[in-house]
């Protein structure tokens, strides 16, 4: 597990590093005394402990740059500023801890962050980040069963929930990549979730059916055969 701590206050840096090592001695901990240095390092970290109040680049700016780069880093803000909590969750913050920091609250938050980071590693890929008017969320590609076009939006169907976001089908094809097939202008399907096909439909393992365009049938048959052979 690779952990970054970013805070201009040297005492805070040392204390957070010590708390991480006390809880997870095997963690690699790298400290940065400015947001600029953290971003310039260009390294991937599983967990980032981040102060908001920094002179050159604020913690929120650091977090926005991180998310713009599609980084799945589990983000914990550790700050004395209460008022930025709503903005913190716009960048998919995992926790928002206030200074002076309670050791017990830190232990619980860091333990949960480790579990979240291990889940990212076990999934075998970077998660996809989405934002709606009411929430931010991440999904791993294997969670997506199919995507359905809804004019300016798409519905992302998973086993437990359907998420509606502003996106184009072309964008979703590029994001999801290999293993997904555009079987109809309005549908993009996860080939791992296909149970069978025929008669102008793709049958999914959850029992649903989605359209298979006539002009796509031969190409879909070849793509599905290749997928099954791998």
C-alpha positions as CSV (number, residue, x, y, z in Angstrom):
1,X,0.0,0.0,0.0
2,X,1.4,3.4,-1.1
3,X,0.3,6.4,1.0
4,X,0.9,10.1,0.3
5,X,0.6,12.9,3.0
6,X,0.4,16.5,1.7
7,X,0.5,19.4,4.2
8,X,2.5,22.6,4.5
9,X,2.8,22.2,8.2
10,X,5.8,20.0,9.0
11,X,4.5,18.9,12.4
12,X,1.3,17.7,10.8
13,X,3.2,15.9,8.1
14,X,5.3,14.1,10.8
15,X,2.3,13.3,12.9
16,X,0.2,11.8,10.1
17,X,3.2,9.8,8.8
18,X,3.6,8.4,12.3
19,X,-0.1,7.5,12.7
20,X,-0.1,5.7,9.4
21,X,3.0,3.7,10.2
22,X,1.6,2.8,13.7
23,X,-1.5,1.4,12.1
24,X,0.0,-0.1,8.9
25,X,3.8,-0.6,9.4
26,X,4.3,-2.1,5.9
27,X,2.8,1.0,4.1
28,X,5.1,3.1,2.1
29,X,4.5,6.7,3.2
30,X,5.7,9.7,1.1
31,X,5.4,13.2,2.4
32,X,4.9,16.4,0.4
33,X,5.0,19.9,1.9
34,X,3.1,21.5,-1.0
35,X,0.4,20.6,-3.4
36,X,2.7,21.6,-6.3
37,X,5.3,19.1,-5.3
38,X,2.7,16.3,-4.9
39,X,1.4,17.0,-8.5
40,X,4.8,17.3,-10.0
41,X,5.9,14.0,-8.5
42,X,3.4,12.3,-10.9
43,X,3.2,9.2,-8.8
44,X,0.2,7.0,-8.2
45,X,-0.8,6.6,-4.5
46,X,-3.4,4.3,-3.1
47,X,-4.4,6.7,-0.4
48,X,-3.8,10.5,-0.1
49,X,-4.1,12.4,3.2
50,X,-4.5,16.0,2.1
51,X,-4.7,19.4,3.8
52,X,-7.0,22.0,2.1
53,X,-5.3,25.2,3.4
54,X,-2.1,25.5,1.5
55,X,-0.6,28.7,0.1
56,X,0.5,27.9,-3.5
57,X,-2.1,25.4,-4.5
58,X,-5.0,24.5,-2.2
59,X,-5.9,20.9,-1.4
60,X,-9.1,21.3,-3.3
61,X,-7.2,22.3,-6.5
62,X,-4.9,19.3,-5.9
63,X,-7.9,17.0,-5.6
64,X,-9.5,18.4,-8.8
65,X,-6.3,17.9,-10.7
66,X,-6.1,14.3,-9.4
67,X,-9.6,13.5,-10.5
68,X,-9.1,15.1,-13.9
69,X,-6.3,12.6,-14.4
70,X,-8.7,9.8,-13.6
71,X,-6.8,8.8,-10.5
72,X,-8.6,6.4,-8.3
73,X,-6.7,7.4,-5.2
74,X,-8.7,7.1,-2.0
75,X,-8.8,10.7,-0.7
76,X,-9.0,11.8,2.9
77,X,-9.0,15.5,3.7
78,X,-7.4,16.3,7.1
79,X,-8.0,20.0,7.8
80,X,-9.1,22.6,10.3
81,X,-11.5,24.1,7.8
82,X,-15.1,22.9,8.3
83,X,-16.6,25.0,5.6
84,X,-15.2,23.1,2.6
85,X,-16.8,19.8,3.3
86,X,-19.4,20.1,0.6
87,X,-16.8,20.9,-2.0
88,X,-14.6,18.0,-0.8
89,X,-17.3,15.5,-1.7
90,X,-17.5,17.0,-5.2
91,X,-14.1,15.5,-5.8
92,X,-15.1,12.1,-4.3
93,X,-13.5,12.5,-1.0
94,X,-13.7,9.3,1.1
95,X,-13.5,11.0,4.4
96,X,-13.3,14.6,5.8
97,X,-11.4,14.7,9.1
98,X,-11.1,17.9,11.2
99,X,-8.0,19.0,13.1
100,X,-7.1,18.6,15.9
101,X,-7.3,15.0,14.8
102,X,-8.7,12.3,17.1
103,X,-6.4,9.2,17.0
104,X,-9.5,6.9,17.2
105,X,-11.3,8.7,14.3
106,X,-8.1,8.6,12.2
107,X,-7.7,4.8,12.9
108,X,-11.3,4.1,11.8
109,X,-11.0,6.3,8.7
110,X,-7.7,4.9,7.6
111,X,-8.7,1.3,8.2
112,X,-11.8,1.9,6.0
113,X,-9.6,3.7,3.4
114,X,-7.3,0.7,3.2
115,X,-10.2,-1.6,2.6
116,X,-11.4,0.7,-0.2
117,X,-8.0,0.9,-1.8
118,X,-7.6,-2.9,-1.7
119,X,-11.0,-3.2,-3.4
120,X,-9.6,-1.0,-6.2
121,X,-6.6,-3.2,-6.6
122,X,-8.6,-6.4,-6.5
123,X,-10.9,-5.1,-9.3
124,X,-8.0,-5.2,-11.7
125,X,-8.4,-1.7,-13.2
126,X,-9.0,1.9,-12.5
127,X,-12.6,2.8,-11.7
128,X,-14.7,5.2,-13.8
129,X,-15.8,8.4,-12.1
130,X,-19.2,9.9,-12.7
131,X,-21.0,13.0,-11.4
132,X,-24.7,13.7,-11.3
133,X,-26.5,16.7,-9.8
134,X,-27.0,14.9,-6.5
135,X,-24.0,12.6,-6.1
136,X,-20.6,11.5,-7.2
137,X,-19.8,7.8,-7.6
138,X,-17.3,5.3,-9.1
139,X,-17.9,2.1,-11.0
140,X,-15.6,-0.6,-12.1
141,X,-16.0,-1.8,-15.7
142,X,-17.0,-5.3,-14.6
143,X,-19.9,-3.9,-12.6
144,X,-21.6,-2.5,-15.8
145,X,-24.0,-4.9,-17.4
146,X,-25.1,-2.6,-20.3
147,X,-25.5,1.1,-21.2
148,X,-28.6,2.5,-22.7
149,X,-28.9,5.8,-24.6
150,X,-31.4,8.3,-23.3
151,X,-31.1,11.4,-25.6
152,X,-28.4,13.6,-23.9
153,X,-28.0,11.1,-21.1
154,X,-27.1,7.4,-20.7
155,X,-28.4,4.9,-18.2
156,X,-25.7,2.7,-16.8
157,X,-27.2,-0.6,-15.7
158,X,-25.5,-2.6,-12.9
159,X,-26.7,-5.6,-10.9
160,X,-28.1,-3.5,-8.1
161,X,-28.8,0.0,-9.6
162,X,-29.3,2.1,-12.7
163,X,-27.3,5.3,-12.9
164,X,-28.3,8.2,-15.2
165,X,-25.5,10.5,-16.3
166,X,-24.9,13.1,-19.0
167,X,-22.7,11.4,-21.5
168,X,-22.7,10.1,-25.1
169,X,-22.6,6.5,-26.2
170,X,-19.4,7.2,-28.1
171,X,-17.8,8.5,-24.8
172,X,-19.0,5.4,-23.0
173,X,-17.6,3.1,-25.7
174,X,-14.2,4.8,-25.2
175,X,-14.4,4.7,-21.4
176,X,-15.4,1.1,-21.2
177,X,-13.2,-0.2,-24.0
178,X,-12.4,-3.8,-24.7
179,X,-15.0,-6.3,-23.6
180,X,-18.0,-4.1,-24.5
181,X,-19.8,-4.2,-27.8
182,X,-22.2,-1.6,-29.4
183,X,-24.9,-4.0,-30.4
184,X,-27.4,-1.3,-31.4
185,X,-27.2,2.5,-31.6
186,X,-29.0,2.7,-28.3
187,X,-27.2,-0.1,-26.4
188,X,-23.6,-1.0,-25.3
189,X,-23.3,-4.4,-23.7
190,X,-20.7,-6.1,-21.5
191,X,-19.9,-9.3,-23.3
192,X,-19.1,-11.0,-20.0
193,X,-22.8,-10.6,-19.1
194,X,-24.2,-12.1,-22.3
195,X,-26.1,-15.4,-21.9
196,X,-27.0,-15.8,-25.6
197,X,-28.4,-14.0,-28.6
198,X,-30.7,-14.4,-31.6
199,X,-33.9,-13.1,-33.2
200,X,-32.7,-9.5,-33.0
201,X,-32.0,-9.6,-29.2
202,X,-29.1,-10.2,-26.8
203,X,-30.1,-12.2,-23.8
204,X,-28.3,-11.1,-20.6
205,X,-27.5,-13.3,-17.6
206,X,-29.9,-11.3,-15.5
207,X,-32.8,-12.3,-17.8
208,X,-33.1,-8.9,-19.5
209,X,-33.1,-8.6,-23.3
210,X,-31.6,-5.7,-25.3
211,X,-31.8,-5.0,-29.0
212,X,-29.2,-6.4,-31.5
213,X,-29.3,-4.5,-34.7
214,X,-29.5,-6.6,-37.9
215,X,-26.5,-4.9,-39.4
216,X,-24.5,-5.7,-36.2
217,X,-25.4,-9.4,-36.0
218,X,-22.4,-10.9,-37.9
219,X,-19.9,-8.5,-36.2
220,X,-21.4,-9.3,-32.8
221,X,-21.2,-13.0,-33.4
222,X,-17.5,-12.8,-34.2
223,X,-16.8,-10.5,-31.2
224,X,-18.6,-12.7,-28.8
225,X,-16.8,-15.8,-30.1
226,X,-13.5,-14.1,-29.7
227,X,-14.4,-13.1,-26.2
228,X,-15.5,-16.6,-25.2
229,X,-12.3,-18.0,-26.6
230,X,-10.1,-15.9,-24.4
